[in-house]
């Protein structure tokens, strides 16, 4: 699940939900909702998290580097 990678990134950076929320201009409650899958994350929020942690969306979404689109 992509949520697991976001949580892992946050924890690897020793950040609380509140720290991440402040960094991407949202509330701690929204981060909690995303991490517990009570609410779907928008693409805009995903991009903000990618920028904050300097990782690709593919990485957070678990899409392999050599993924080939089906024909």
PyMOL commands that set and color helices and strands:
alter all, ss='L'
color gray80, all
select helices_A, chain A and resi 2-12+17-23+28-35+43-53+57-61
alter helices_A, ss='H'
color red, helices_A
deselect
rebuild
show_as cartoon
